[in-house]
Amino acid sequence: METDAVITRDLVKRFGDFVAVDHVNLNVRRGEIFGFLGPNGAGKSTTIRMLCGLLAPTSGSATVGGLDIASQAEAIKQHIGYMSQKFSLYDDLLVEENIDFFSGIYGVPEEKRQSRKEYVLRMAGIEERSKSMTRLLSGGWKQRLALGCAILHEPPILFLDEPTSGVDPIARRTFWDLIYQLSGAGHTVFVSTHYMDEAEYCHRLALMYRGKVIALGTPDELKHSLASHQIVHLEVSDVLGAMKTLEKLPGISDVAVFGGGLHVTTADAAADMPQMRAALDGQGIAIAEIEQILPSMEDVFVAMIEQEERRAA
């Protein structure tokens, strides 16, 4: 048995002259939460649709659970759960009717349907709303119900395509708790997102941009890979004034607002922090806090994209 749940080799998808997915190579381990991070239009959804057997690749190859996406697409659909960007539920059905419908679609045996229905209702926290119209559920409850419907047939591999888009932060955190439970039970979870904070929850990440995987590794590995991009966090009395002052300093490659402060990117934080202090002091800008920090995933992704843009230029 293969140790990897998903394997891609030079996977390509073209639409006419447009290359949506450009020679993607991935190995996703069994039981891991694998994050697909990138902006809208990066090629994440197209890659996932190919892996789910919904879209034929232009070239390259891939296997999902040991099954070939080109020749065994129908068999793959029986071994995966898929949750699309938009809710796949039927709003005009009752909650329990949606569960019954997807039980039939996924071929859940009759003798297991009641227990699986009870599991989904319990997991989603909507036991008391089983006879409510689905359209009356909040976004967070719909999201959890959609996840439950995707795992009714207990698939070993789950593909979640930007599943938390459009829901509030509390609902997103609750949803990720469910993902951890599924991973702990042995499910492989392949999840795409453009939320940088969600990247921290994944075991490993692929950063995707313009159809290409531009970085791959654990969140910590990616943060430590930016040897030439050290980050200094600043809390100052005048954020806008500090930005204008720091951008003029030699050795400073980027200054960005981060929360209520600033993130300053430099190749040598220890050497540049004294000149930052002096420059801000000269402008009468008080510094409440200044320290070198580990880059956030947002810092990492922005730096990686800038590197890719420079290569392309």
TIPA-153872 format. One record per residue (C-alpha): chain; z, y, x; residue number from 1. Coordinates in nm, 2 decimals, padded with zeros to 4 digits. Last residue first. Example, Ala and Ser with C-alpha at 12.3 -4.5 7.8 and 13.67 -1.06 7.14 Angstrom:
<pt ch="A" up="00.71" north="-00.11" east="01.37" i="2"/>
<pt ch="A" up="00.78" north="-00.45" east="01.23" i="1"/>
# end
This chain:
<pt ch="A" up="-01.46" north="03.98" east="01.08" i="313"/>
<pt ch="A" up="-01.39" north="03.63" east="00.95" i="312"/>
<pt ch="A" up="-01.13" north="03.58" east="01.22" i="311"/>
<pt ch="A" up="-00.96" north="03.91" east="01.13" i="310"/>
<pt ch="A" up="-00.95" north="03.82" east="00.76" i="309"/>
<pt ch="A" up="-00.79" north="03.48" east="00.84" i="308"/>
<pt ch="A" up="-00.52" north="03.65" east="01.05" i="307"/>
<pt ch="A" up="-00.46" north="03.90" east="00.78" i="306"/>
<pt ch="A" up="-00.43" north="03.61" east="00.53" i="305"/>
<pt ch="A" up="-00.18" north="03.43" east="00.75" i="304"/>
<pt ch="A" up="00.03" north="03.75" east="00.79" i="303"/>
<pt ch="A" up="00.04" north="03.81" east="00.41" i="302"/>
<pt ch="A" up="00.14" north="03.45" east="00.35" i="301"/>
<pt ch="A" up="00.41" north="03.45" east="00.61" i="300"/>
<pt ch="A" up="00.56" north="03.78" east="00.49" i="299"/>
<pt ch="A" up="00.56" north="03.65" east="00.13" i="298"/>
<pt ch="A" up="00.72" north="03.32" east="00.25" i="297"/>
<pt ch="A" up="01.00" north="03.54" east="00.39" i="296"/>
<pt ch="A" up="01.01" north="03.60" east="00.76" i="295"/>
<pt ch="A" up="01.34" north="03.52" east="00.94" i="294"/>
<pt ch="A" up="01.53" north="03.84" east="00.99" i="293"/>
<pt ch="A" up="01.58" north="04.10" east="01.26" i="292"/>
<pt ch="A" up="01.84" north="04.36" east="01.16" i="291"/>
<pt ch="A" up="01.87" north="04.72" east="01.05" i="290"/>
<pt ch="A" up="02.11" north="04.84" east="00.78" i="289"/>
<pt ch="A" up="02.23" north="05.18" east="00.64" i="288"/>
<pt ch="A" up="01.99" north="05.38" east="00.85" i="287"/>
<pt ch="A" up="01.99" north="05.76" east="00.78" i="286"/>
<pt ch="A" up="01.66" north="05.95" east="00.79" i="285"/>
<pt ch="A" up="01.69" north="06.29" east="00.96" i="284"/>
<pt ch="A" up="01.34" north="06.27" east="01.10" i="283"/>
<pt ch="A" up="01.46" north="06.23" east="01.46" i="282"/>
<pt ch="A" up="01.71" north="05.96" east="01.35" i="281"/>
<pt ch="A" up="01.41" north="05.77" east="01.20" i="280"/>
<pt ch="A" up="01.23" north="05.78" east="01.53" i="279"/>
<pt ch="A" up="01.53" north="05.70" east="01.74" i="278"/>
<pt ch="A" up="01.63" north="05.40" east="01.53" i="277"/>
<pt ch="A" up="01.27" north="05.27" east="01.52" i="276"/>
<pt ch="A" up="01.25" north="05.31" east="01.90" i="275"/>
<pt ch="A" up="01.57" north="05.11" east="01.95" i="274"/>
<pt ch="A" up="01.43" north="04.83" east="01.71" i="273"/>
<pt ch="A" up="01.11" north="04.79" east="01.91" i="272"/>
<pt ch="A" up="01.23" north="04.59" east="02.21" i="271"/>
<pt ch="A" up="01.44" north="04.34" east="02.01" i="270"/>
<pt ch="A" up="01.17" north="04.31" east="01.74" i="269"/>
<pt ch="A" up="00.89" north="04.21" east="01.97" i="268"/>
<pt ch="A" up="00.56" north="04.14" east="01.80" i="267"/>
<pt ch="A" up="00.63" north="04.37" east="01.51" i="266"/>
<pt ch="A" up="00.63" north="04.36" east="01.13" i="265"/>
<pt ch="A" up="00.86" north="04.60" east="00.95" i="264"/>
<pt ch="A" up="01.01" north="04.49" east="00.62" i="263"/>
<pt ch="A" up="01.15" north="04.78" east="00.42" i="262"/>
<pt ch="A" up="01.43" north="04.83" east="00.17" i="261"/>
<pt ch="A" up="01.50" north="04.83" east="-00.21" i="260"/>
<pt ch="A" up="01.31" north="04.50" east="-00.27" i="259"/>
<pt ch="A" up="01.06" north="04.48" east="00.02" i="258"/>
<pt ch="A" up="00.85" north="04.78" east="00.08" i="257"/>
<pt ch="A" up="00.60" north="04.72" east="00.36" i="256"/>
<pt ch="A" up="00.55" north="04.83" east="00.72" i="255"/>
<pt ch="A" up="00.29" north="04.66" east="00.93" i="254"/>
<pt ch="A" up="00.17" north="04.62" east="01.29" i="253"/>
<pt ch="A" up="00.44" north="04.82" east="01.47" i="252"/>
<pt ch="A" up="00.38" north="04.80" east="01.85" i="251"/>
<pt ch="A" up="00.33" north="05.17" east="01.89" i="250"/>
<pt ch="A" up="00.50" north="05.39" east="01.62" i="249"/>
<pt ch="A" up="00.30" north="05.57" east="01.36" i="248"/>
<pt ch="A" up="00.37" north="05.33" east="01.08" i="247"/>
<pt ch="A" up="00.74" north="05.38" east="01.14" i="246"/>
<pt ch="A" up="00.74" north="05.75" east="01.04" i="245"/>
<pt ch="A" up="00.53" north="05.72" east="00.72" i="244"/>
<pt ch="A" up="00.74" north="05.41" east="00.61" i="243"/>
<pt ch="A" up="01.07" north="05.59" east="00.68" i="242"/>
<pt ch="A" up="00.96" north="05.89" east="00.47" i="241"/>
<pt ch="A" up="00.88" north="05.66" east="00.18" i="240"/>
<pt ch="A" up="01.21" north="05.47" east="00.20" i="239"/>
<pt ch="A" up="01.44" north="05.77" east="00.24" i="238"/>
<pt ch="A" up="01.81" north="05.68" east="00.29" i="237"/>
<pt ch="A" up="01.73" north="05.36" east="00.47" i="236"/>
<pt ch="A" up="01.78" north="04.98" east="00.44" i="235"/>
<pt ch="A" up="01.57" north="04.81" east="00.71" i="234"/>
<pt ch="A" up="01.46" north="04.45" east="00.77" i="233"/>
<pt ch="A" up="01.29" north="04.37" east="01.09" i="232"/>
<pt ch="A" up="01.03" north="04.09" east="01.09" i="231"/>
<pt ch="A" up="00.87" north="03.92" east="01.39" i="230"/>
<pt ch="A" up="00.50" north="03.84" east="01.36" i="229"/>
<pt ch="A" up="00.37" north="03.72" east="01.70" i="228"/>
<pt ch="A" up="00.57" north="03.39" east="01.68" i="227"/>
<pt ch="A" up="00.47" north="03.34" east="01.32" i="226"/>
<pt ch="A" up="00.50" north="02.96" east="01.32" i="225"/>
<pt ch="A" up="00.88" north="02.98" east="01.25" i="224"/>
<pt ch="A" up="00.82" north="03.08" east="00.89" i="223"/>
<pt ch="A" up="00.56" north="02.81" east="00.84" i="222"/>
<pt ch="A" up="00.78" north="02.54" east="00.99" i="221"/>
<pt ch="A" up="01.07" north="02.66" east="00.77" i="220"/>
<pt ch="A" up="00.86" north="02.64" east="00.45" i="219"/>
<pt ch="A" up="00.74" north="02.29" east="00.55" i="218"/>
<pt ch="A" up="00.39" north="02.26" east="00.68" i="217"/>
<pt ch="A" up="00.02" north="02.35" east="00.62" i="216"/>
<pt ch="A" up="-00.17" north="02.67" east="00.69" i="215"/>
<pt ch="A" up="-00.52" north="02.82" east="00.62" i="214"/>
<pt ch="A" up="-00.62" north="02.56" east="00.36" i="213"/>
<pt ch="A" up="-00.96" north="02.69" east="00.26" i="212"/>
<pt ch="A" up="-01.12" north="02.79" east="-00.07" i="211"/>
<pt ch="A" up="-01.08" north="03.16" east="-00.03" i="210"/>
<pt ch="A" up="-00.72" north="03.13" east="00.07" i="209"/>
<pt ch="A" up="-00.49" north="02.83" east="00.04" i="208"/>
<pt ch="A" up="-00.14" north="02.79" east="00.19" i="207"/>
<pt ch="A" up="-00.05" north="02.42" east="00.18" i="206"/>
<pt ch="A" up="00.32" north="02.36" east="00.15" i="205"/>
<pt ch="A" up="00.59" north="02.10" east="00.21" i="204"/>
<pt ch="A" up="00.92" north="02.00" east="00.06" i="203"/>
<pt ch="A" up="00.88" north="02.26" east="-00.21" i="202"/>
<pt ch="A" up="01.15" north="02.49" east="-00.35" i="201"/>
<pt ch="A" up="01.08" north="02.77" east="-00.10" i="200"/>
<pt ch="A" up="00.73" north="02.80" east="-00.23" i="199"/>
<pt ch="A" up="00.87" north="02.90" east="-00.57" i="198"/>
<pt ch="A" up="00.98" north="03.24" east="-00.42" i="197"/>
<pt ch="A" up="00.62" north="03.32" east="-00.33" i="196"/>
<pt ch="A" up="00.50" north="03.29" east="-00.69" i="195"/>
<pt ch="A" up="00.12" north="03.21" east="-00.68" i="194"/>
<pt ch="A" up="00.18" north="02.84" east="-00.77" i="193"/>
<pt ch="A" up="00.03" north="02.50" east="-00.75" i="192"/>
<pt ch="A" up="00.24" north="02.18" east="-00.79" i="191"/>
<pt ch="A" up="00.18" north="01.83" east="-00.67" i="190"/>
<pt ch="A" up="00.48" north="01.62" east="-00.77" i="189"/>
<pt ch="A" up="00.52" north="01.27" east="-00.65" i="188"/>
<pt ch="A" up="00.76" north="01.08" east="-00.87" i="187"/>
<pt ch="A" up="01.04" north="00.88" east="-00.71" i="186"/>
<pt ch="A" up="01.34" north="00.96" east="-00.94" i="185"/>
<pt ch="A" up="01.45" north="01.23" east="-00.70" i="184"/>
<pt ch="A" up="01.11" north="01.39" east="-00.74" i="183"/>
<pt ch="A" up="01.15" north="01.39" east="-01.12" i="182"/>
<pt ch="A" up="01.49" north="01.54" east="-01.10" i="181"/>
<pt ch="A" up="01.37" north="01.81" east="-00.86" i="180"/>
<pt ch="A" up="01.09" north="01.90" east="-01.10" i="179"/>
<pt ch="A" up="01.34" north="01.93" east="-01.38" i="178"/>
<pt ch="A" up="01.55" north="02.18" east="-01.17" i="177"/>
<pt ch="A" up="01.22" north="02.36" east="-01.11" i="176"/>
<pt ch="A" up="01.18" north="02.41" east="-01.49" i="175"/>
<pt ch="A" up="01.53" north="02.55" east="-01.51" i="174"/>
<pt ch="A" up="01.45" north="02.80" east="-01.23" i="173"/>
<pt ch="A" up="01.13" north="02.90" east="-01.41" i="172"/>
<pt ch="A" up="01.31" north="02.95" east="-01.74" i="171"/>
<pt ch="A" up="01.56" north="03.18" east="-01.57" i="170"/>
<pt ch="A" up="01.28" north="03.38" east="-01.40" i="169"/>
<pt ch="A" up="01.09" north="03.44" east="-01.73" i="168"/>
<pt ch="A" up="00.77" north="03.26" east="-01.83" i="167"/>
<pt ch="A" up="00.41" north="03.37" east="-01.78" i="166"/>
<pt ch="A" up="00.30" north="03.13" east="-01.51" i="165"/>
<pt ch="A" up="00.55" north="02.85" east="-01.46" i="164"/>
<pt ch="A" up="00.31" north="02.56" east="-01.47" i="163"/>
<pt ch="A" up="00.07" north="02.70" east="-01.21" i="162"/>
<pt ch="A" up="-00.12" north="02.37" east="-01.22" i="161"/>
<pt ch="A" up="00.13" north="02.08" east="-01.23" i="160"/>
<pt ch="A" up="-00.02" north="01.75" east="-01.11" i="159"/>
<pt ch="A" up="00.22" north="01.46" east="-01.14" i="158"/>
<pt ch="A" up="00.20" north="01.13" east="-00.96" i="157"/>
<pt ch="A" up="00.39" north="00.81" east="-01.05" i="156"/>
<pt ch="A" up="00.31" north="00.83" east="-01.42" i="155"/>
<pt ch="A" up="00.58" north="00.75" east="-01.67" i="154"/>
<pt ch="A" up="00.36" north="00.73" east="-01.98" i="153"/>
<pt ch="A" up="00.55" north="01.02" east="-02.14" i="152"/>
<pt ch="A" up="00.52" north="01.22" east="-01.82" i="151"/>
<pt ch="A" up="00.27" north="01.49" east="-01.94" i="150"/>
<pt ch="A" up="00.44" north="01.52" east="-02.28" i="149"/>
<pt ch="A" up="00.77" north="01.60" east="-02.11" i="148"/>
<pt ch="A" up="00.60" north="01.87" east="-01.89" i="147"/>
<pt ch="A" up="00.45" north="02.02" east="-02.21" i="146"/>
<pt ch="A" up="00.80" north="02.02" east="-02.37" i="145"/>
<pt ch="A" up="00.95" north="02.19" east="-02.07" i="144"/>
<pt ch="A" up="00.69" north="02.46" east="-02.08" i="143"/>
<pt ch="A" up="00.72" north="02.50" east="-02.46" i="142"/>
<pt ch="A" up="01.09" north="02.55" east="-02.42" i="141"/>
<pt ch="A" up="01.04" north="02.82" east="-02.15" i="140"/>
<pt ch="A" up="00.78" north="03.00" east="-02.35" i="139"/>
<pt ch="A" up="01.00" north="03.01" east="-02.66" i="138"/>
<pt ch="A" up="00.93" north="02.77" east="-02.94" i="137"/>
<pt ch="A" up="00.79" north="02.89" east="-03.28" i="136"/>
<pt ch="A" up="00.43" north="02.77" east="-03.20" i="135"/>
<pt ch="A" up="00.56" north="02.42" east="-03.18" i="134"/>
<pt ch="A" up="00.66" north="02.41" east="-03.54" i="133"/>
<pt ch="A" up="01.01" north="02.28" east="-03.57" i="132"/>
<pt ch="A" up="01.09" north="01.92" east="-03.66" i="131"/>
<pt ch="A" up="01.21" north="01.82" east="-03.31" i="130"/>
<pt ch="A" up="01.41" north="02.15" east="-03.28" i="129"/>
<pt ch="A" up="01.76" north="02.00" east="-03.26" i="128"/>
<pt ch="A" up="01.66" north="01.77" east="-02.98" i="127"/>
<pt ch="A" up="01.51" north="02.06" east="-02.79" i="126"/>
<pt ch="A" up="01.67" north="02.04" east="-02.45" i="125"/>
<pt ch="A" up="01.35" north="01.97" east="-02.27" i="124"/>
<pt ch="A" up="01.49" north="01.66" east="-02.11" i="123"/>
<pt ch="A" up="01.66" north="01.55" east="-02.43" i="122"/>
<pt ch="A" up="01.35" north="01.59" east="-02.64" i="121"/>
<pt ch="A" up="01.14" north="01.41" east="-02.37" i="120"/>
<pt ch="A" up="01.39" north="01.12" east="-02.35" i="119"/>
<pt ch="A" up="01.41" north="01.08" east="-02.72" i="118"/>
<pt ch="A" up="01.03" north="01.06" east="-02.74" i="117"/>
<pt ch="A" up="01.03" north="00.80" east="-02.46" i="116"/>
<pt ch="A" up="01.28" north="00.59" east="-02.64" i="115"/>
<pt ch="A" up="01.08" north="00.61" east="-02.96" i="114"/>
<pt ch="A" up="00.75" north="00.53" east="-02.79" i="113"/>
<pt ch="A" up="00.86" north="00.23" east="-02.60" i="112"/>
<pt ch="A" up="00.79" north="-00.05" east="-02.85" i="111"/>
<pt ch="A" up="00.46" north="00.11" east="-02.94" i="110"/>
<pt ch="A" up="00.33" north="00.09" east="-02.58" i="109"/>
<pt ch="A" up="00.25" north="00.44" east="-02.44" i="108"/>
<pt ch="A" up="-00.13" north="00.46" east="-02.43" i="107"/>
<pt ch="A" up="-00.16" north="00.81" east="-02.29" i="106"/>
<pt ch="A" up="-00.34" north="00.96" east="-02.59" i="105"/>
<pt ch="A" up="-00.11" north="00.78" east="-02.83" i="104"/>
<pt ch="A" up="00.21" north="00.91" east="-02.67" i="103"/>
<pt ch="A" up="00.04" north="01.25" east="-02.65" i="102"/>
<pt ch="A" up="00.01" north="01.25" east="-03.03" i="101"/>
<pt ch="A" up="00.36" north="01.13" east="-03.09" i="100"/>
<pt ch="A" up="00.50" north="01.40" east="-02.86" i="99"/>
<pt ch="A" up="00.30" north="01.67" east="-03.03" i="98"/>
<pt ch="A" up="00.42" north="01.54" east="-03.37" i="97"/>
<pt ch="A" up="00.78" north="01.56" east="-03.25" i="96"/>
<pt ch="A" up="00.74" north="01.93" east="-03.18" i="95"/>
<pt ch="A" up="00.57" north="01.99" east="-03.51" i="94"/>
<pt ch="A" up="00.20" north="02.05" east="-03.49" i="93"/>
<pt ch="A" up="00.01" north="02.38" east="-03.54" i="92"/>
<pt ch="A" up="00.08" north="02.49" east="-03.19" i="91"/>
<pt ch="A" up="-00.09" north="02.20" east="-03.03" i="90"/>
<pt ch="A" up="00.03" north="02.16" east="-02.67" i="89"/>
<pt ch="A" up="-00.17" north="02.19" east="-02.35" i="88"/>
<pt ch="A" up="00.01" north="02.51" east="-02.25" i="87"/>
<pt ch="A" up="-00.21" north="02.71" east="-02.02" i="86"/>
<pt ch="A" up="-00.21" north="02.65" east="-01.64" i="85"/>
<pt ch="A" up="-00.26" north="02.28" east="-01.69" i="84"/>
<pt ch="A" up="-00.01" north="02.00" east="-01.69" i="83"/>
<pt ch="A" up="-00.14" north="01.67" east="-01.57" i="82"/>
<pt ch="A" up="00.04" north="01.33" east="-01.54" i="81"/>
<pt ch="A" up="-00.12" north="01.07" east="-01.33" i="80"/>
<pt ch="A" up="-00.19" north="00.69" east="-01.33" i="79"/>
<pt ch="A" up="-00.41" north="00.66" east="-01.64" i="78"/>
<pt ch="A" up="-00.63" north="00.95" east="-01.54" i="77"/>
<pt ch="A" up="-00.69" north="00.78" east="-01.20" i="76"/>
<pt ch="A" up="-00.85" north="00.48" east="-01.37" i="75"/>
<pt ch="A" up="-01.10" north="00.71" east="-01.53" i="74"/>
<pt ch="A" up="-01.19" north="00.88" east="-01.20" i="73"/>
<pt ch="A" up="-01.24" north="00.55" east="-01.02" i="72"/>
<pt ch="A" up="-01.58" north="00.61" east="-00.84" i="71"/>
<pt ch="A" up="-01.56" north="00.97" east="-00.72" i="70"/>
<pt ch="A" up="-01.18" north="01.02" east="-00.73" i="69"/>
<pt ch="A" up="-01.11" north="00.70" east="-00.53" i="68"/>
<pt ch="A" up="-00.79" north="00.53" east="-00.63" i="67"/>
<pt ch="A" up="-00.51" north="00.47" east="-00.37" i="66"/>
<pt ch="A" up="-00.26" north="00.67" east="-00.58" i="65"/>
<pt ch="A" up="-00.50" north="00.96" east="-00.57" i="64"/>
<pt ch="A" up="-00.79" north="00.92" east="-00.32" i="63"/>
<pt ch="A" up="-01.02" north="01.19" east="-00.19" i="62"/>
<pt ch="A" up="-01.37" north="01.23" east="-00.04" i="61"/>
<pt ch="A" up="-01.61" north="01.48" east="00.10" i="60"/>
<pt ch="A" up="-01.90" north="01.64" east="-00.09" i="59"/>
<pt ch="A" up="-01.98" north="01.82" east="-00.41" i="58"/>
<pt ch="A" up="-01.67" north="01.69" east="-00.58" i="57"/>
<pt ch="A" up="-01.68" north="01.58" east="-00.94" i="56"/>
<pt ch="A" up="-01.44" north="01.75" east="-01.18" i="55"/>
<pt ch="A" up="-01.19" north="01.60" east="-01.42" i="54"/>
<pt ch="A" up="-01.08" north="01.31" east="-01.20" i="53"/>
<pt ch="A" up="-00.73" north="01.45" east="-01.15" i="52"/>
<pt ch="A" up="-00.80" north="01.52" east="-00.78" i="51"/>
<pt ch="A" up="-01.11" north="01.72" east="-00.87" i="50"/>
<pt ch="A" up="-00.92" north="01.92" east="-01.13" i="49"/>
<pt ch="A" up="-00.65" north="01.99" east="-00.87" i="48"/>
<pt ch="A" up="-00.90" north="02.12" east="-00.61" i="47"/>
<pt ch="A" up="-01.05" north="02.35" east="-00.87" i="46"/>
<pt ch="A" up="-00.71" north="02.48" east="-00.97" i="45"/>
<pt ch="A" up="-00.62" north="02.57" east="-00.61" i="44"/>
<pt ch="A" up="-00.94" north="02.73" east="-00.52" i="43"/>
<pt ch="A" up="-00.81" north="03.07" east="-00.40" i="42"/>
<pt ch="A" up="-00.92" north="03.25" east="-00.72" i="41"/>
<pt ch="A" up="-00.57" north="03.36" east="-00.81" i="40"/>
<pt ch="A" up="-00.36" north="03.40" east="-00.49" i="39"/>
<pt ch="A" up="-00.23" north="03.10" east="-00.29" i="38"/>
<pt ch="A" up="00.03" north="02.83" east="-00.27" i="37"/>
<pt ch="A" up="-00.02" north="02.46" east="-00.33" i="36"/>
<pt ch="A" up="00.33" north="02.31" east="-00.31" i="35"/>
<pt ch="A" up="00.40" north="01.94" east="-00.25" i="34"/>
<pt ch="A" up="00.72" north="01.80" east="-00.39" i="33"/>
<pt ch="A" up="00.75" north="01.46" east="-00.22" i="32"/>
<pt ch="A" up="00.79" north="01.12" east="-00.37" i="31"/>
<pt ch="A" up="00.49" north="00.96" east="-00.21" i="30"/>
<pt ch="A" up="00.35" north="01.17" east="00.07" i="29"/>
<pt ch="A" up="00.07" north="01.42" east="00.02" i="28"/>
<pt ch="A" up="-00.20" north="01.41" east="00.29" i="27"/>
<pt ch="A" up="-00.45" north="01.70" east="00.28" i="26"/>
<pt ch="A" up="-00.78" north="01.80" east="00.42" i="25"/>
<pt ch="A" up="-00.99" north="02.07" east="00.23" i="24"/>
<pt ch="A" up="-01.34" north="02.12" east="00.35" i="23"/>
<pt ch="A" up="-01.41" north="02.44" east="00.15" i="22"/>
<pt ch="A" up="-01.32" north="02.45" east="-00.22" i="21"/>
<pt ch="A" up="-01.48" north="02.72" east="-00.44" i="20"/>
<pt ch="A" up="-01.80" north="02.76" east="-00.23" i="19"/>
<pt ch="A" up="-02.03" north="02.98" east="-00.43" i="18"/>
<pt ch="A" up="-02.40" north="02.93" east="-00.38" i="17"/>
<pt ch="A" up="-02.44" north="02.72" east="-00.69" i="16"/>
<pt ch="A" up="-02.09" north="02.61" east="-00.79" i="15"/>
<pt ch="A" up="-01.97" north="02.43" east="-00.48" i="14"/>
<pt ch="A" up="-01.68" north="02.19" east="-00.44" i="13"/>
<pt ch="A" up="-01.58" north="02.05" east="-00.10" i="12"/>
<pt ch="A" up="-01.32" north="01.79" east="00.01" i="11"/>
<pt ch="A" up="-01.33" north="01.74" east="00.39" i="10"/>
<pt ch="A" up="-01.10" north="01.44" east="00.36" i="9"/>
<pt ch="A" up="-00.83" north="01.44" east="00.08" i="8"/>
<pt ch="A" up="-00.54" north="01.20" east="00.05" i="7"/>
<pt ch="A" up="-00.29" north="01.19" east="-00.23" i="6"/>
<pt ch="A" up="00.00" north="00.95" east="-00.28" i="5"/>
<pt ch="A" up="00.04" north="00.88" east="00.09" i="4"/>
<pt ch="A" up="00.22" north="00.56" east="00.21" i="3"/>
<pt ch="A" up="-00.09" north="00.35" east="00.13" i="2"/>
<pt ch="A" up="00.00" north="00.00" east="00.00" i="1"/>
# end
